[in-house]
């Protein structure tokens, strides 16, 4: 979501891809807001025993078999896999073939069926647990629609579909199931999930939207979209907001990695930042936020995903 906002700031307003990017940003924002609403509703649940709520889980069964699940709820009695769809309009869950048909503003649009997506993800997740020698807990599934104004004309037949206000009661009903594992076993499962979670690898947006890097505006950019002016070694000032731009170098490099490419050289950093201080750029890149590889002159840097460089 943040990357799309930054891409819009770094493109010319008359770029022909702008409208597509804005629409995608709206979809990403809607999905994020829906997940936040679901997270809030889960907090209302009354749990009698230990539990763990894990959003944005991904496990890999084989090089070609990956399960991406919006949220996983782990308890001593069951595992709940949650698929979240924050969509507007009137929805038809069609089967044979599996499709989700959305009717909105007089138009119909077909999507991949969330029911089939969750069934496939659940099968992969269950097989993955078996490879990890952990298969005691029963697995349940649900599709959640956070938008209360969505009209569901045809419901899925295999996976229960609920609205956000139903979440607490739905989970509390599952909490009546008998305890299957003890707290130590649950902790072991939680550790297993954490260690093996493989976050989705996002492609740089230039690659996704087929935009050349030459079209991307260079330099430090303020949140307002104005180009910053360098006033000291590490400080850039926004002439419009009349304030210093915080973490200017780190945020600009984050723009490069999320928009332009997965790696960068010191020369490319100097060019993209519009900063001719090689020593400064070297100091920034040679810390724990980045991983370096290659010899000195051909050295390239990637983000260290185990470190947080942007919040």
Residue pairs with C-beta under 8 A, 6 or more apart in sequence:
1 25
1 28
1 29
1 32
2 258
2 310
3 202
3 205
3 255
3 258
3 259
4 21
4 24
4 25
4 28
4 205
5 25
6 221
6 255
6 258
6 259
7 21
7 205
7 209
7 216
7 259
8 18
8 21
8 22
8 25
9 217
9 221
9 225
10 216
10 217
10 221
10 255
10 259
11 17
11 18
11 21
11 211
11 215
11 216
11 217
12 215
12 217
15 211
15 215
17 209
17 210
17 211
20 209
21 205
21 209
30 86
30 87
31 84
31 86
33 86
33 146
34 84
34 85
34 86
34 146
34 147
35 55
35 70
35 71
35 84
35 86
35 146
37 86
37 146
37 164
38 70
38 71
38 82
38 84
38 144
38 146
38 164
38 167
39 53
39 55
39 71
41 164
41 165
41 167
41 168
42 53
42 71
42 73
42 167
42 168
42 171
44 167
44 168
45 167
45 168
45 171
45 172
45 175
46 168
46 172
46 175
47 75
47 175
48 175
49 75
49 76
49 77
49 175
49 179
49 183
50 75
50 76
50 183
50 186
51 73
51 74
51 75
51 76
52 73
52 74
52 75
52 186
52 190
52 193
53 71
53 72
53 73
53 74
54 71
54 72
54 73
54 74
54 193
54 194
54 197
55 70
55 71
56 70
56 71
56 199
56 200
57 67
57 68
57 69
57 71
57 72
57 193
57 197
58 66
58 67
58 68
58 69
58 197
58 198
58 199
58 200
59 66
59 67
59 124
59 125
59 128
59 196
59 197
59 198
60 66
60 67
60 128
60 198
61 67
61 124
61 127
61 128
61 131
65 124
66 124
66 198
67 120
67 121
67 122
67 124
67 125
67 128
68 121
68 200
69 81
69 82
69 83
69 118
69 121
69 125
70 82
70 83
70 84
71 81
71 82
71 84
72 79
72 80
72 81
72 82
72 125
72 193
73 79
73 80
73 82
73 171
74 137
74 186
74 189
74 190
74 193
75 137
75 174
75 175
75 186
76 179
76 180
76 181
76 182
76 183
76 185
76 186
77 137
77 174
77 175
77 177
77 178
77 179
77 180
78 137
78 138
78 139
78 140
78 174
78 177
78 180
79 137
79 138
79 139
79 140
80 139
80 140
80 141
80 142
80 171
80 174
81 118
81 121
81 122
81 125
81 139
81 140
81 141
81 142
82 141
82 142
82 143
82 144
83 114
83 117
83 118
83 121
83 141
83 142
83 143
83 144
83 159
84 143
84 144
84 146
85 100
85 114
85 143
85 144
85 145
86 145
86 146
86 147
87 102
87 145
87 147
87 150
88 102
88 104
88 147
88 149
88 150
89 102
89 103
89 104
89 105
89 150
89 151
90 102
90 103
90 104
90 150
90 151
90 152
90 153
91 100
91 101
91 102
91 103
91 145
91 150
91 151
91 152
91 153
91 154
92 100
92 101
92 103
92 153
92 154
93 100
93 113
93 114
93 115
93 152
93 154
93 155
93 156
93 157
93 161
94 100
94 101
94 113
94 154
95 113
95 115
95 156
95 157
98 112
98 113
98 115
98 116
99 110
99 111
99 112
99 113
100 110
100 111
100 112
100 113
100 114
101 108
101 109
101 110
101 111
102 108
102 109
102 110
102 111
113 156
114 143
114 156
114 159
115 143
115 156
115 157
115 158
115 159
118 141
118 143
118 159
119 141
119 158
119 159
122 139
122 141
125 139
126 135
126 139
128 196
129 135
132 192
132 196
134 188
134 189
134 192
136 180
136 181
136 185
137 180
137 181
137 189
138 177
138 180
140 174
141 159
141 160
142 159
142 160
142 161
142 162
142 170
143 156
143 159
143 160
143 161
143 162
144 161
144 162
144 163
144 164
144 167
145 152
145 161
145 162
145 163
145 164
146 163
146 164
148 163
148 164
148 165
150 163
152 161
155 161
160 170
162 170
181 189
199 305
202 258
204 257
204 258
204 259
204 260
204 261
204 262
205 211
205 258
205 259
206 212
206 213
206 216
206 259
206 260
206 261
213 260
213 261
216 259
216 260
217 227
218 271
218 272
218 273
218 274
219 227
219 228
219 252
219 272
219 273
219 274
220 227
220 228
220 230
220 236
220 245
220 248
220 249
220 251
220 252
220 273
220 274
221 227
221 228
221 252
221 255
222 228
222 238
222 240
222 241
222 245
223 241
224 238
224 240
224 241
226 238
226 239
226 240
226 241
228 236
228 237
228 238
228 245
228 248
229 236
229 237
229 238
229 239
230 236
230 237
230 274
230 275
231 237
231 244
233 277
233 280
234 248
234 249
234 280
235 244
235 245
235 248
236 244
236 245
236 248
237 243
237 244
237 245
238 244
238 245
245 251
247 310
249 273
249 275
249 280
249 281
249 284
250 284
250 289
250 309
250 310
251 310
252 272
252 273
253 264
253 269
253 272
253 273
253 284
253 285
253 309
254 303
254 309
254 310
256 264
256 268
256 269
256 272
257 264
257 302
257 303
260 272
262 302
263 300
263 301
263 302
264 272
264 285
264 300
264 301
265 298
265 299
265 300
265 301
266 278
266 281
266 282
266 285
266 299
266 301
269 281
269 284
269 285
269 301
270 276
270 277
270 278
270 281
273 281
275 281
285 292
285 301
286 292
288 304
288 307
289 303
289 304
289 307
289 309
290 301
290 302
290 303
290 304
290 309
291 301
291 302
291 303
291 304
292 299
292 300
292 301
293 299
293 300
293 302
294 300
303 309
